[in-house]
Amino acid sequence: MNPQIHPLSMTRRQGRPSAILIAQLLLWLWVINLGIALGAGLYESVIVFPQWLVMGPDGGYQWLAAAARDANTGLRFWVYVTTVPLTVLTVANAVVAWPHRGKLRRWWLGAVGLALVERLFTFGYFVPTMLHLMGDNPSASEAVTTALHWSHLNHLRHLLLLVAWLAALKTFALLYQQFTARKR
């Protein structure tokens, strides 16, 4: 390969897909997945989670572990939307973003960094805590306290996803500008 030719300038005519097309595809898939994860997370917070942590007859909260186990959103939904796809797409976007320079790279790696923090937060706190709430039979007061804490921290997770999604959209706009500028 000619050292003067940047890898992003490769085309199909050279016998392989353009690196820019692969980057665009991975970024598109990631943007879509981030949006789905954000929307589904907000839905779960507003519609589903209140079915697990309910106001009892005495005016206090009650954690309904059986309802959380019956819904089992982790295995019925999240594993297919974020656990595997969002994690893989985040890592893939880190790889394709790395060789870029300038504003595009800063936005892209910024979005990746936010998504990675969200992924670490999810695997390090949210998944183990929900598994504990669903299966370890914590005392009623411990379950309520833990569920409330989980719910409050979930707002931070939504914020991380929102900002990562917006930064990824900005990245896509910058990548498209760069791509169209090269075609001229």
N, C-alpha and C positions, 0 to 999 in steps of 0.2 A: 504494500500500500504506500502510496506517495505520502511522505510526512507533511506535505503542504495541504493535503486534503483532510479536512476535519471529518471525523466519523459521522457527524450528523448530515453531511452532504452526500452520503452514499444513497444510491437509488436502486430500484428493482432492476434497472438495466444492468447493474453490476452483479446480478445474480443473487442478491439477498434483499430482504425488506429493509427499507430505510430505517435507520435508528430513530429518526424523528417520528416516523409513523408508529413505531413500537412505543416510544415515549408518550405520544398522544393517546394511543389506545390504553396504556396503563393508567395514565392520568384521568382519562374519561371514566374508566371503570372505577377508579378510586373515588372520583368526585361523586359518581352515582351512588356508590356504596356508603360513602360518608353521609350523604343526604338521607338515604334510607335508614341508616343507623341512628341519625339524629331524630328523624321523624318517629321511628319506632320507639326510641327511648323516651321521647316526650309522651307518646301514646301510653306506654307502659306506666309512666309516672302519674299521668292524669286519670287514666281509665282502669288499668289493671292493678297497680300497687294498692290503691284504696280498697280493693276487695280483700287484700291480705291483712292490712292494718286498719281495723275498723273501730268506730266509736262504740264502746260497750254501753249497756244500760245504766251503769253507774257514772257515765260521763267521761270515763278514762278509755284509753286505747286498749285494744286487744289484738294480739298477733295471731292470725289464723294460719298456722303452719300447714294444715291440711289443704287449705285453699291454694297456697303457694305451691305445694307439691302437686296438686291436681292440675294446676295450670302448667307447671314445669316449663316455663318459657325458655329457660336455658337450653334444654335439650330439644324442645319443639320448634324453637325459632332462632335464638341468638347464635347457636353453634353454626347455623347455615348462613347467617347474615354478617356476623362480626367476628366470632371467635376464630374462624378459619379465614374467610375471604378478606375481611378488613385488615387482619394482621398480615396476611400474605401480600395484599396490595400495598400496604404501608411500607413494608420492607422492600418490595419491588420498586416503588416510587423513590425510596431512598437511594437505591442503586442507580436508577436512570437519571436521577437529579444530580448526583455527585459530580459528573464530569462538566456540567454546565458552569457558567461564570456569571458574575454580575447580579443584576436585580432578579432575573429568572431563578437563579440558584438560591438566592436568599429567601425568596417567597416559597419556593418549592421545599427547601429543607426546613424552613420555618413551619410549614404545614405538616411536614413529616414529623418534625419534633413534637408538635402539639398532639398529633395522632398517636405517636409512640408513648407520650406521657399518659394519654387516655388509656391505651392498651395496657401499660404497666399498672396503672391504677385499677383497671378492670380485673386483671389477673392476680394482682397482689392484694386487693381488698374486696371488690364487689363480688366476685365469684365465690371466694372462700366464705365470705360473710353470709351470703345467701344460702350456700350449702349448709352452713352451721344453723341458720334460722330454720331451714326446712327439715333438718334431720337430727340434730344433736339434742333435741328436747331441752332447750334452755328454759330457765324459770320464766314465768309470765312477765315479771318486771324486767328481767334481762333481755328477753325477746323484744319487748316494746321499746326499750332504750336503744337496743342495737338496730332495730328496724327504723326508728326515727333518725338515728345517726346516718344509716345507710341512705335514707331518703334525702336528707339534707345534703350529704356529700354528692348525691346523684346530680344535683343542680350544677355542681362544679364540673362533673363529667359531661353534662349537656353543653356547658359553656365551652369546654375544651373542644368538643366535636364541632360546635358551631363555628368557632374561630378557625379550626383546622379546615373545615369545609369552605369557608369564605376565602381563606388563604389559598386553598387548592383551586378555587374558581379564578382567583386573581392570577395564579400560576398558569392556568389554562389560557387565559387571555394573553399573557405575556408570551407563552409558547406559540400561540397562533400568530401574534404579531411578528415574532421572529421567523416563523415558517413562511408567512406571506412576504416578508421583506426579502427572504432568500430567493423566492420565486421570481422577483422582479428583475 
